[in-house]
């Protein structure tokens, strides 16, 4: 009976040891790309926690004095994630094309530029409702890379 417990425990230990080893050798740029990808996937799966986990408590959006982390969380939960169709499918999606993602790391800060598209489901098709260029400042700290400052420039649409 004890041997059966050792196999799953060993597998978990190997996974975490391997992951830690990989993270030692992965570039900061790659880590930030993974963060952006996880935020995108979290939004598309309507998971606020995954969207906000890399956003620092002191985050500020330069284009809006009233927008802070708590307000952003409320907007995600009460506005974006409640929009569903009759079949309870999420009506919004975000895309951050990797070929438009620019990351410049300098010591413990990184400047990130990205094209961001919000899409709305219209039947089975998706239509762009808001397209903007985002600039973000990431800082590496005790909690890893976090977003401390953002700003954006509208390209198409007016936001939400």
trRosetta pair geometry for C-beta under 8 A, 3 or more apart (Angstrom, degrees):
i j d omega theta_ij theta_ji phi_ij phi_ji
1 4 6.0 -51 -161 25 37 112
1 5 7.3 30 148 -12 64 103
2 5 5.8 -58 -158 36 41 110
2 6 6.5 45 147 -27 70 105
3 6 5.5 -52 -149 29 37 117
3 7 7.0 44 156 -27 66 96
4 7 6.3 -45 -157 20 33 111
4 8 7.9 19 156 -1 60 99
5 8 6.7 -61 -159 41 39 99
5 9 6.2 31 152 -13 71 117
6 9 5.7 -65 -144 46 32 111
6 10 5.8 34 159 -23 70 109
7 10 5.9 -55 -144 36 25 110
7 11 6.5 27 156 -20 61 106
8 11 5.5 -53 -146 35 35 114
8 12 6.4 35 156 -19 67 103
9 12 5.8 -53 -148 36 32 110
9 13 6.3 32 153 -18 65 107
10 13 5.6 -55 -146 38 32 112
10 14 6.2 33 155 -20 66 105
11 14 5.8 -53 -146 36 29 111
11 15 6.4 34 153 -23 63 105
12 15 5.6 -52 -150 32 31 115
12 16 6.5 21 157 -10 65 107
13 16 6.2 -60 -147 41 29 103
13 17 6.1 27 157 -17 66 111
14 17 5.8 -58 -142 41 28 110
14 18 6.0 28 159 -19 65 110
15 18 6.0 -63 -150 39 24 109
15 19 6.2 23 155 -19 64 109
16 19 5.6 -50 -140 37 32 113
16 20 6.3 35 157 -20 64 105
17 20 5.8 -54 -149 36 29 112
17 21 6.4 30 152 -19 62 107
18 21 5.6 -55 -149 36 32 113
18 22 6.4 33 153 -20 66 104
19 22 5.7 -52 -149 35 32 112
19 23 6.4 31 153 -20 65 107
20 23 5.8 -55 -148 35 31 112
20 24 6.8 40 151 -28 62 100
21 24 5.8 -48 -158 21 34 115
21 25 7.2 5 156 1 62 107
22 25 6.5 -80 -159 46 33 94
22 26 6.0 35 154 -34 74 111
23 26 5.7 -48 -132 25 34 115
23 31 7.5 70 -145 -96 83 114
26 30 4.7 -109 178 82 100 132
26 31 5.9 120 116 -55 116 85
27 30 4.7 100 60 4 81 100
27 31 7.1 -141 100 -4 46 85
27 105 7.8 -172 165 18 97 156
28 31 5.4 -51 -149 35 38 115
28 32 6.4 36 153 -18 68 103
28 105 4.6 115 91 -124 128 160
28 110 6.6 -165 141 -69 119 134
28 140 6.9 -66 -135 -69 126 138
28 145 7.1 131 -163 -70 90 131
29 32 5.9 -57 -151 37 30 108
29 33 6.4 34 150 -21 65 104
29 103 4.8 143 -138 99 87 131
29 105 5.7 -120 -62 -17 79 125
29 110 7.6 164 -94 -134 59 138
30 33 5.4 -50 -147 34 35 115
30 34 6.4 38 153 -20 65 103
31 34 5.7 -55 -154 34 31 113
31 35 6.6 35 148 -22 64 102
31 144 7.3 -135 171 -171 132 110
31 145 5.8 137 123 -1 115 136
32 35 5.4 -47 -150 31 38 116
32 36 6.6 37 152 -17 66 101
32 103 5.2 149 87 -136 139 145
32 105 7.5 -175 -10 -73 141 110
32 110 5.7 -113 -78 112 156 164
32 112 6.4 -152 167 -85 135 131
32 138 5.8 -162 -118 20 121 173
32 145 5.5 -109 -87 153 80 167
33 36 5.8 -54 -151 36 33 110
33 37 6.3 33 152 -18 66 107
33 98 7.4 48 -152 -135 113 100
33 101 6.7 109 -115 126 87 147
33 103 6.8 -105 -57 -19 82 152
34 37 5.6 -53 -145 39 32 113
34 38 6.2 33 155 -20 66 106
35 38 5.8 -56 -148 37 29 110
35 39 6.4 31 153 -20 64 105
35 54 4.8 85 -166 -83 121 162
35 138 7.8 121 71 -118 157 142
35 145 5.9 -112 -39 88 156 119
36 39 5.7 -53 -149 34 31 112
36 40 6.4 33 152 -19 64 105
36 96 5.8 -112 166 105 112 155
36 101 6.4 149 105 -135 167 142
36 112 7.4 -173 -69 -173 130 146
36 114 6.8 173 -146 -84 142 156
37 40 5.7 -55 -150 36 32 113
37 41 6.3 28 154 -15 66 107
37 96 7.8 -134 -86 67 47 119
38 41 5.7 -53 -143 40 32 110
38 42 6.1 35 156 -22 65 108
38 50 5.9 -124 159 -176 91 105
38 53 8.0 -49 124 57 127 122
38 54 7.7 113 78 -21 117 125
39 42 5.7 -55 -145 36 28 113
39 43 6.5 30 156 -19 63 103
39 50 6.7 179 -109 140 40 81
39 51 5.4 80 -152 -130 78 53
39 54 6.5 -78 -65 32 116 122
40 43 6.0 -55 -152 34 29 108
40 44 6.4 20 155 -12 64 111
40 94 5.6 -132 -137 94 75 103
40 95 7.2 58 -151 -123 125 26
40 96 5.2 -123 -80 18 131 109
41 44 5.8 -61 -146 43 31 109
41 45 6.1 15 158 -6 67 113
41 50 7.0 -67 88 143 82 146
42 45 5.9 -66 -143 48 28 101
42 47 4.3 -93 -159 73 81 100
42 48 7.6 150 158 -71 112 4
42 49 7.2 -122 -158 76 134 57
42 50 2.7 -160 -107 97 140 119
42 51 4.6 -158 106 -50 123 66
43 46 7.5 28 -178 -78 33 32
43 47 7.7 -92 -58 49 20 65
43 50 7.9 -127 -32 92 50 102
43 51 5.2 83 -67 -91 80 119
43 76 7.8 -106 -118 -137 82 113
43 80 7.6 -44 -157 147 92 146
43 92 7.8 -72 161 115 98 104
43 93 7.6 118 118 -151 99 39
43 94 4.7 10 101 20 146 125
44 90 7.4 141 -174 98 47 148
44 93 5.1 37 -116 -136 94 80
44 94 6.4 -125 -58 37 85 74
45 50 7.5 30 62 44 114 147
45 90 7.9 180 -145 -10 17 162
46 80 7.7 -172 -121 121 83 92
46 81 4.3 118 -153 -135 101 101
46 90 5.2 -155 -44 -100 121 139
47 50 4.4 42 107 17 115 113
47 51 6.8 158 95 -15 64 87
48 51 5.5 -61 -152 37 38 113
48 52 5.9 12 162 -3 74 116
48 73 6.0 84 177 -148 130 75
48 76 4.4 131 -114 116 103 135
48 77 5.3 -20 -61 -65 153 87
48 81 6.7 -78 -53 -33 98 151
49 52 6.3 -73 -142 47 25 96
49 53 6.0 42 163 -50 66 100
50 53 6.0 -29 -133 2 28 117
51 55 7.8 7 133 -13 64 122
51 76 6.0 177 72 -124 152 154
52 55 4.9 -63 -157 32 61 119
52 69 6.8 104 -155 -164 115 95
52 72 6.9 147 -103 108 110 114
52 73 5.8 17 -80 -89 158 92
52 76 7.3 -132 -44 8 112 160
54 138 7.9 -25 168 -124 116 106
54 144 7.8 -71 -120 98 88 107
54 145 6.6 1 -150 104 114 77
54 146 5.4 -171 -175 -124 63 56
54 147 5.6 73 128 -5 91 94
55 59 4.9 -36 -180 -34 89 160
55 69 5.6 159 127 -119 120 105
55 72 7.1 -96 155 87 169 153
55 146 6.9 92 -159 -169 7 90
55 147 5.0 -32 -110 59 58 109
56 59 4.7 141 63 -50 75 84
56 69 7.6 -122 94 -72 41 137
56 139 7.3 17 -55 45 145 108
56 146 4.2 98 -62 142 90 129
56 147 6.2 -148 0 76 85 48
56 148 4.9 8 26 -94 143 67
57 69 6.1 -93 -138 15 39 161
58 148 6.4 1 88 -143 95 87
59 68 7.2 133 81 -160 79 59
59 69 5.2 100 48 -65 111 100
59 72 8.0 -30 95 5 133 149
59 146 7.9 -118 -67 155 104 101
59 147 5.8 37 -113 107 123 86
59 148 5.9 -144 -102 -145 63 29
59 149 7.1 -172 -150 -71 63 32
59 150 7.3 17 -173 0 105 98
60 67 7.8 118 -158 89 55 79
60 68 7.0 -28 -104 -109 65 70
60 148 7.7 3 24 160 73 60
60 149 5.9 -8 63 -114 79 72
60 150 7.8 -166 98 32 42 68
61 64 4.9 10 95 45 114 96
61 67 4.6 -16 39 88 126 127
61 149 7.8 145 -99 -163 29 52
61 150 5.0 -26 -114 72 75 95
61 151 6.8 136 -170 -89 65 46
61 152 7.9 -17 -163 -1 109 96
62 149 6.4 43 -40 -173 102 99
62 150 7.0 -151 7 90 84 41
62 151 4.1 -28 50 -82 116 106
63 151 5.3 116 -30 -143 98 76
63 152 6.1 -78 4 40 151 74
64 67 3.9 45 105 5 125 117
66 71 6.7 115 141 -87 78 175
67 71 5.4 -131 -138 86 51 133
67 72 6.3 69 -174 -59 93 89
68 71 5.2 93 49 14 66 103
68 72 7.0 -121 102 -7 33 93
69 72 5.6 -55 -148 36 30 115
69 73 6.4 34 153 -22 64 103
70 73 5.7 -50 -151 32 32 113
70 74 6.6 32 151 -17 63 104
71 74 5.6 -52 -150 37 34 113
71 75 6.4 37 151 -21 66 104
72 75 5.7 -53 -148 34 32 112
72 76 6.5 33 153 -20 64 103
73 76 5.8 -55 -152 33 31 111
73 77 6.3 15 159 -8 66 111
74 77 6.1 -64 -142 44 29 102
74 78 5.5 -7 175 11 70 118
74 79 7.9 60 132 -5 65 97
75 78 6.8 -63 -120 52 19 88
75 79 5.0 -27 -166 28 60 126
75 80 6.6 53 143 -10 73 101
75 160 7.7 127 -175 93 119 130
76 79 7.3 -22 -65 51 6 83
76 80 5.2 -38 -141 43 44 122
76 81 5.9 41 158 -18 66 111
77 80 7.9 28 -10 50 13 82
77 81 5.6 -32 -130 41 31 127
77 82 7.7 53 153 -36 45 95
78 81 7.9 42 3 48 13 88
78 82 6.3 -9 -173 -13 31 131
79 82 6.7 -86 -156 30 6 104
79 83 7.5 7 158 -28 50 104
79 160 6.7 123 148 147 137 136
80 83 6.5 -62 -168 15 31 110
80 92 5.6 -79 -162 49 90 155
80 160 7.3 -11 -77 -157 90 175
81 90 7.3 -38 -141 -126 57 110
83 90 7.2 70 87 -159 76 58
83 91 4.3 -81 133 42 104 122
83 92 6.0 69 74 -18 130 104
84 87 8.0 -129 167 75 96 47
84 88 5.0 -5 175 -145 138 41
84 89 6.3 143 -157 63 80 32
84 90 6.2 -44 -103 -91 76 36
84 91 6.3 -164 -105 -22 20 96
85 88 7.2 -75 67 -6 60 13
85 89 5.1 -6 36 52 106 89
85 91 5.9 124 -41 -77 84 98
85 121 6.7 -82 -39 96 127 132
89 121 6.8 -43 115 65 116 176
90 93 7.4 108 115 -65 109 75
90 121 7.7 123 105 -10 52 134
91 120 5.8 8 155 -155 92 77
91 121 4.7 -120 -146 35 59 103
92 118 6.3 -20 -163 -170 105 97
92 119 7.0 143 -158 78 53 51
92 120 5.9 -26 -99 -101 66 64
92 121 7.5 -105 -55 -5 26 85
93 118 7.4 150 79 -158 44 52
93 119 4.7 -20 64 62 94 102
93 120 8.0 -177 22 -77 76 22
93 121 7.4 85 -10 -49 106 86
93 126 6.2 -39 42 -135 131 138
94 116 6.5 -17 -167 -169 106 94
94 117 6.9 151 -158 82 54 51
94 118 5.5 -27 -100 -100 76 64
94 119 7.4 177 -87 17 25 78
95 116 7.5 154 79 -158 50 47
95 117 4.5 -11 57 61 98 103
95 119 6.6 40 -7 -13 107 117
96 100 7.6 -131 179 73 61 100
96 101 6.3 62 154 -73 101 114
96 114 5.2 -4 -156 176 109 132
96 115 7.1 151 -146 78 58 55
96 116 5.5 -16 -95 -104 84 72
96 117 7.8 -177 -73 23 39 71
97 100 4.6 62 80 17 102 105
97 101 7.2 -163 97 -25 52 87
97 115 5.9 -6 38 70 102 111
97 117 7.8 43 -21 5 94 115
98 101 5.4 -49 -150 16 40 121
100 113 8.0 -93 157 121 75 84
100 114 6.2 96 114 -154 90 53
100 115 3.8 -21 134 14 153 111
101 112 7.2 -17 -167 -166 83 95
101 113 7.5 164 -152 86 37 55
101 114 4.9 7 -108 -106 73 94
101 115 8.0 -106 -61 24 56 70
102 112 7.0 157 84 -155 57 46
102 113 4.4 0 54 55 106 99
102 114 7.4 -163 25 -68 65 54
103 110 5.8 -2 -169 180 89 122
103 111 7.6 161 -152 83 42 49
103 112 5.2 -3 -105 -107 75 82
104 110 6.5 160 80 -158 45 68
104 111 4.8 -6 58 56 102 94
104 112 7.8 -166 25 -73 65 42
105 109 7.6 165 -152 93 55 41
105 110 4.5 -25 -99 -101 68 99
106 109 5.7 -14 68 68 85 86
106 110 7.2 157 21 -92 62 46
106 111 7.8 22 7 -2 106 93
108 139 6.2 36 140 -163 88 72
108 140 4.3 -116 -155 51 80 100
108 141 7.5 86 177 -64 123 57
109 137 6.4 -20 -167 -171 106 94
109 138 6.8 148 -163 82 52 57
109 139 5.4 -22 -104 -102 72 70
109 140 7.4 -128 -65 7 30 81
110 137 7.4 151 77 -160 49 48
110 138 4.2 -9 57 59 101 108
110 139 7.8 -167 20 -73 73 29
110 140 7.7 74 -13 -34 102 93
110 145 7.0 -5 22 -141 131 123
111 135 7.1 -17 -170 -166 90 92
111 136 7.6 152 -158 80 45 48
111 137 6.2 -22 -102 -103 62 68
111 138 7.9 -155 -68 22 17 79
112 134 7.7 -7 112 112 91 96
112 135 7.2 150 82 -158 55 44
112 136 4.5 -18 63 62 106 96
112 137 7.6 -176 20 -82 82 20
112 138 6.0 55 -15 -14 120 110
113 133 6.8 -1 -170 -180 93 98
113 134 7.0 162 -152 85 45 56
113 135 5.5 -13 -100 -102 76 72
113 136 7.9 180 -75 22 33 70
114 133 7.4 167 85 -156 38 57
114 134 4.9 -13 61 58 87 103
114 136 7.5 -1 12 7 107 111
115 131 7.1 -1 -178 -172 92 92
115 132 7.9 172 -153 92 54 32
115 133 5.8 -33 -100 -102 61 70
115 134 7.7 169 -97 16 12 81
115 155 7.7 -3 -142 -4 95 155
116 131 7.2 170 88 -150 51 48
116 132 5.6 -16 61 64 97 76
116 133 7.5 152 16 -107 80 19
116 134 5.1 43 -12 -16 125 121
116 152 7.7 -59 38 -128 126 126
117 128 5.3 -60 -164 -126 111 107
117 130 7.3 160 -154 88 45 54
117 131 4.9 -5 -107 -105 79 84
118 128 7.2 103 75 -156 49 62
118 129 5.3 -56 102 63 96 93
118 130 4.3 17 42 54 114 97
118 131 7.6 -144 26 -66 66 46
118 157 7.5 -123 57 97 103 164
118 160 7.6 -78 127 -44 170 108
119 126 4.2 31 163 175 133 111
119 127 6.3 151 -155 72 82 28
119 128 5.6 -49 -97 -93 78 45
119 129 6.5 137 -128 5 24 86
120 126 7.0 152 71 -153 29 66
120 127 5.8 -27 60 62 81 83
120 129 4.7 54 -11 -34 111 132
121 124 7.7 -23 -164 -130 96 14
121 125 7.5 142 -156 81 55 38
121 126 5.9 -38 -96 -97 52 71
122 125 5.3 -27 69 74 87 89
122 126 7.2 142 20 -110 79 19
122 127 5.2 21 -1 -2 128 116
128 131 5.5 10 178 -48 129 108
128 156 6.5 39 129 101 125 132
128 157 7.0 -133 141 -35 85 132
129 157 5.3 101 150 -125 46 148
130 154 7.7 -73 -160 -133 87 92
130 156 7.1 173 -149 94 29 69
130 157 3.7 -130 -99 102 53 143
130 158 7.0 -87 -105 54 101 28
130 159 5.3 84 -126 -91 144 35
130 160 7.0 -81 -31 -38 152 75
131 154 7.8 91 82 -165 56 60
131 155 4.6 -62 110 71 96 109
131 156 4.1 27 42 47 111 99
131 157 6.0 112 14 19 65 110
132 152 4.6 35 151 176 133 120
132 153 6.2 165 -165 78 87 40
132 154 5.0 -49 -104 -106 101 42
132 155 5.6 176 -103 6 36 84
132 156 8.0 -139 -59 39 55 56
132 157 7.8 -92 -44 66 88 99
132 159 7.6 20 -39 -76 138 90
133 152 6.5 156 79 -157 47 69
133 153 4.8 -7 54 55 99 96
133 155 6.2 88 -22 -43 86 113
134 150 6.3 -24 -167 -162 98 108
134 151 7.6 154 -155 82 54 40
134 152 5.0 -26 -100 -100 63 94
135 150 6.7 152 84 -155 54 56
135 151 5.1 -8 58 59 103 86
135 152 7.2 -176 19 -83 70 42
136 147 5.3 -45 -172 -137 123 108
136 149 6.9 158 -155 87 51 55
136 150 4.7 -14 -101 -101 80 84
137 147 7.3 112 74 -156 48 60
137 148 5.3 -52 94 62 98 93
137 149 4.2 19 35 51 114 100
137 150 7.6 -146 18 -68 68 45
138 145 4.9 11 175 -173 125 101
138 146 6.6 154 -153 76 74 27
138 147 5.7 -45 -96 -91 71 53
138 148 7.1 134 -126 7 21 85
139 145 7.3 162 81 -145 28 57
139 146 6.1 -25 60 61 77 80
139 148 5.1 30 0 -20 114 132
140 144 6.8 -51 -142 -176 71 35
140 145 5.3 -30 -93 -86 71 67
141 144 7.3 -17 60 45 58 16
141 146 6.4 -34 30 17 110 114
143 146 6.0 40 88 -46 111 125
147 150 6.4 14 175 -50 121 105
154 157 7.0 -135 -157 74 107 60
154 158 7.0 10 -136 -113 149 38
154 159 7.1 -90 -97 -36 116 95
